Amino acid sequence: MKFRLSIIALFAALTFQQASAQKLLERVDSLLTRRYHKGNIDTDYVIRPKTKWTIRARWNVSGSQIESEGISSGGRFKSKMKAHYKSTLSLGVGYLGFSVNLSINPAKLLGKYHDTELNFSSFGRRFGFDFVYQDAKNFTGWYEQGGMGRIDLPEDIMSVMTLNMNAYYAFNSRRFSYPAAFTQSYIQRRSAGSFLLAASLQGQRATIKWGHELKLKMTNIGIGAGYGYNFVPSQGWLLHISALPTFIFYSHTSMTYDDEEVSMHYHFPEVIITGRGAVVHQMKKTFFGLSMVFNFTNIGHKDNLTIYNTKWHVRTFYGLRL
């Protein structure tokens, strides 16, 4: 009898816990749903998708390039170094604006790619940013100085660590949506644009060892403004373009060639430019498209030392709404 009562009590306790957990999940879901649909937006221009779940597959390709030109004791020099392209496949699951993504690099799994790259982005209605860290050792390119001819530089002689961060603030966030173009967590229904405030940060450490040793250290911070526009030519289509130039107000750069330091002086205008573009097609339960982000930095002067940095990535995607 006592054993039977114990089983009944245990079953009742488990049932109560299950009911409590279900109520908690329902309450969390209700709070997330209210948060998801809450916002000061003009629904004639921007709306939230009606579904809660999003499944998205992406193919990403990225690359970077460093060019330098200047004068040292050996005469005028030029160089151009380009990293191998990086390709990744990713699958993401989103629920009411929150998402988790898993990415794989096929070349790295096969042992053909050894660099490290971390990309993190957050595109909000008013504020957003993207953050890229790269530790690369697969640069190839060329170098020339004085009367010497062009010398091809082999792989593995150059190592580069680069950090790029770019942020924006959109003034017309009620009608213009960055997320509609880049995360598809909103849908742009009518064409709209917005002026944007922008801030940029770049840090870089590079070393070339090939007979001689060259070291580069760079830190740049810039602020500026730009403009973005979402063009809706017909129902379900979205074309996005934006440009955010920032002028560098803090720069600390040094280049050392063996024991000789090549000086760098500020030369207006030194800029960090972030450009973005996207094409998105929305249907009832699916969407697909392409997006790109381009970063360009120009510092210094060619009569002393100038450095051009280029970093870009292109992404194609296909998603389901459930």
C-alpha positions in Angstrom: 0.0 0.0 0.0 2.8 2.4 1.0 4.7 1.6 -2.3 1.6 2.3 -4.4 1.1 5.7 -2.6 4.8 6.6 -3.2 4.4 5.9 -7.0 1.2 8.0 -7.1 3.0 10.9 -5.2 6.0 10.7 -7.6 3.8 10.7 -10.7 1.9 13.7 -9.3 5.1 15.6 -8.6 6.5 14.9 -12.1 3.1 16.0 -13.6 3.2 19.2 -11.6 6.8 19.9 -12.6 6.0 19.3 -16.3 3.0 21.6 -16.1 5.1 24.3 -14.4 7.9 24.0 -17.0 5.3 24.3 -19.8 3.8 27.4 -18.2 7.3 28.9 -17.9 8.0 28.2 -21.6 4.7 29.7 -22.6 5.4 32.8 -20.6 8.9 33.2 -22.1 7.4 32.7 -25.6 4.8 35.3 -24.9 7.4 37.8 -23.7 9.7 37.1 -26.7 6.7 37.5 -29.1 5.8 40.9 -27.6 9.4 42.0 -27.8 9.7 40.8 -31.4 6.7 42.7 -32.6 7.2 45.8 -30.4 9.0 48.7 -32.0 8.4 52.2 -33.3 8.2 51.4 -37.0 6.0 52.6 -39.8 4.3 49.4 -41.0 3.5 50.9 -44.4 7.3 50.7 -45.0 8.7 48.0 -42.6 7.1 44.9 -41.0 8.2 41.8 -39.0 7.7 38.4 -40.6 4.6 36.7 -39.3 6.4 33.4 -38.6 8.5 32.7 -35.5 11.1 30.3 -36.8 13.7 30.9 -39.6 16.1 28.3 -41.0 18.9 29.8 -43.2 21.8 28.3 -45.3 24.7 30.5 -46.3 27.8 30.3 -48.5 30.4 32.9 -47.6 33.5 34.0 -49.5 36.0 36.6 -48.2 39.4 38.0 -49.1 41.9 40.7 -48.1 44.7 42.7 -49.7 47.5 45.0 -48.4 49.4 47.5 -50.6 52.2 49.8 -49.6 54.3 52.5 -51.3 56.9 54.9 -50.0 60.6 55.9 -49.8 63.4 54.4 -47.7 67.2 54.6 -47.9 67.1 52.0 -50.6 64.9 54.2 -52.8 61.2 54.1 -53.7 59.4 50.8 -52.9 56.1 49.2 -53.7 54.4 46.0 -52.6 51.2 44.2 -52.9 50.1 41.1 -50.8 46.9 39.2 -51.2 45.5 36.5 -49.0 43.9 33.3 -50.3 40.2 33.4 -50.5 38.2 31.8 -47.7 35.0 29.9 -48.2 32.6 28.7 -45.6 29.2 27.0 -45.5 26.9 27.8 -42.6 23.4 26.7 -41.3 21.5 28.9 -38.9 18.3 28.6 -36.9 16.4 31.7 -35.7 13.6 32.1 -33.3 11.8 35.5 -32.8 14.9 37.5 -33.7 17.5 35.3 -31.9 19.7 33.0 -34.0 22.5 30.5 -33.8 24.7 29.6 -36.7 27.2 26.8 -37.3 29.9 27.3 -40.0 32.4 24.9 -41.6 35.3 25.6 -43.8 35.7 22.6 -46.2 39.3 23.6 -47.1 40.3 23.8 -43.5 38.7 20.4 -42.8 40.9 19.0 -45.6 44.0 20.7 -44.2 44.4 23.1 -47.1 43.6 26.3 -45.2 45.3 27.1 -41.9 44.3 30.7 -41.2 41.8 31.9 -38.5 39.0 34.3 -39.2 36.2 35.4 -36.8 33.2 37.3 -38.1 30.5 38.7 -35.8 27.7 41.1 -36.8 24.6 42.6 -35.3 22.2 44.6 -37.5 19.6 46.4 -35.6 17.0 49.0 -36.7 18.8 51.9 -35.1 22.3 50.6 -34.3 24.4 47.9 -35.7 28.0 46.8 -36.2 30.3 44.1 -37.7 33.4 42.8 -36.2 36.1 40.9 -38.1 39.3 39.4 -36.7 41.8 37.7 -39.1 45.1 35.9 -38.3 46.5 35.0 -41.7 49.7 33.5 -43.0 48.8 32.6 -46.6 49.6 36.0 -48.2 51.4 36.0 -51.6 52.4 38.9 -53.7 55.4 41.0 -54.9 57.9 43.7 -53.8 60.0 46.1 -55.8 62.5 48.8 -54.7 64.8 51.2 -56.4 66.2 49.9 -59.7 65.5 46.3 -58.8 62.9 44.4 -60.8 59.7 43.0 -59.3 60.3 40.2 -56.8 57.6 37.6 -56.2 57.0 36.9 -52.6 56.2 33.3 -51.7 53.6 32.1 -49.3 54.3 31.7 -45.5 56.8 34.7 -45.3 54.1 37.1 -44.2 51.9 36.9 -41.1 49.1 39.4 -40.5 46.7 39.9 -37.6 43.9 42.4 -38.4 40.9 43.7 -36.4 38.2 45.7 -38.1 35.0 47.0 -36.5 32.4 49.3 -38.1 29.3 50.6 -36.4 26.4 52.7 -37.7 23.4 54.6 -36.3 20.3 55.0 -38.6 18.2 58.1 -38.2 15.2 57.0 -40.2 14.8 53.7 -38.4 11.0 53.8 -38.6 11.0 53.4 -42.4 14.5 52.2 -43.3 15.7 48.7 -42.2 19.3 47.5 -42.4 18.1 44.1 -41.0 15.7 43.6 -43.9 18.8 43.5 -46.2 21.3 41.6 -44.1 19.4 39.3 -41.6 15.9 39.2 -43.1 14.4 39.7 -39.6 12.4 42.6 -41.0 10.7 43.0 -44.4 11.0 46.2 -46.4 7.7 46.9 -48.1 8.3 50.3 -49.7 11.5 52.2 -50.7 13.2 54.3 -48.0 16.6 55.7 -47.2 18.3 57.1 -44.1 21.3 59.3 -43.1 23.8 57.3 -41.0 26.4 58.1 -38.4 29.4 55.8 -38.5 32.4 54.9 -36.5 35.4 52.6 -37.5 38.3 51.0 -35.8 41.2 49.1 -37.4 44.2 47.5 -35.8 46.9 45.6 -37.7 50.2 43.8 -37.0 52.2 42.4 -39.9 55.6 40.8 -40.3 57.5 39.8 -43.4 60.6 37.6 -43.1 62.4 37.0 -46.4 66.1 37.7 -46.1 65.3 40.9 -44.3 62.5 41.6 -41.8 59.8 44.1 -42.1 57.3 44.9 -39.4 54.1 47.0 -39.6 52.0 48.2 -36.6 48.8 50.2 -37.2 45.9 51.5 -35.2 43.3 53.8 -36.7 40.0 55.2 -35.4 37.6 57.2 -37.5 34.2 58.9 -37.3 31.9 60.0 -40.1 28.5 59.9 -41.8 26.9 58.2 -44.8 23.7 57.2 -46.4 21.8 54.0 -47.0 18.9 53.3 -49.3 16.5 50.3 -49.6 14.9 50.2 -53.0 11.8 48.1 -53.5 11.1 47.9 -57.2 8.2 45.4 -56.9 6.6 43.3 -54.2 9.0 40.8 -52.7 12.2 42.4 -54.0 14.7 44.6 -52.1 17.9 46.2 -53.4 20.2 47.8 -50.8 23.2 50.1 -51.1 25.0 52.1 -48.5 28.4 53.9 -48.0 29.8 55.0 -44.7 33.1 57.0 -45.0 34.8 57.8 -41.8 37.7 60.2 -41.4 40.6 59.1 -39.2 41.1 61.3 -36.2 43.5 59.0 -34.4 46.3 57.1 -36.1 49.4 55.5 -34.8 51.4 53.6 -37.5 55.0 52.5 -37.7 57.0 50.4 -40.2 60.4 49.0 -39.5 62.7 47.6 -42.2 65.5 45.6 -40.5 66.6 48.3 -38.0 65.4 51.3 -40.1 62.1 52.8 -39.1 60.1 54.4 -42.0 58.2 57.3 -40.6 54.6 58.0 -41.3 52.9 61.4 -41.0 49.2 62.2 -41.1 48.0 63.3 -44.6 44.5 64.5 -45.1 42.3 62.8 -46.0 42.9 59.5 -44.3 39.8 57.4 -44.5 38.1 54.1 -43.6 35.3 53.4 -46.0 32.6 50.8 -45.4 30.3 49.9 -48.3 27.4 47.4 -48.2 25.1 46.1 -50.8 22.4 43.4 -51.0 19.7 41.9 -53.2 16.9 40.0 -51.5 13.8 38.3 -52.8 11.0 37.4 -50.3 8.2 34.9 -50.9 5.6 33.5 -48.6 7.7 30.9 -46.8 11.1 31.3 -48.4 13.7 34.0 -49.3 17.0 34.1 -51.0 19.6 36.6 -52.1 23.2 38.0 -52.0 24.9 40.5 -49.8 28.4 42.0 -49.6 30.5 44.2 -47.2 33.6 46.1 -48.4 36.2 47.9 -46.2 38.9 50.1 -47.6 41.5 52.1 -45.6 43.9 54.7 -46.9 46.6 56.2 -44.7 49.8 58.1 -45.3 51.3 59.7 -48.5 53.3 58.0 -51.3 56.1 60.5 -50.9 56.7 59.1 -47.5 54.7 55.9 -46.8 51.2 55.1 -47.7 49.3 51.9 -47.0 46.0 50.6 -48.6 44.0 47.9 -46.8 41.1 46.1 -48.5 38.8 43.6 -46.8 35.6 42.1 -48.3 33.2 39.3 -48.0 30.3 38.1 -50.2 27.4 36.0 -48.9 24.7 34.1 -50.7 21.8 32.7 -48.7 18.5 30.8 -48.8 16.0 30.6 -46.0 12.7 29.1 -44.9 10.2 30.7 -42.5 8.2 28.3 -40.3 
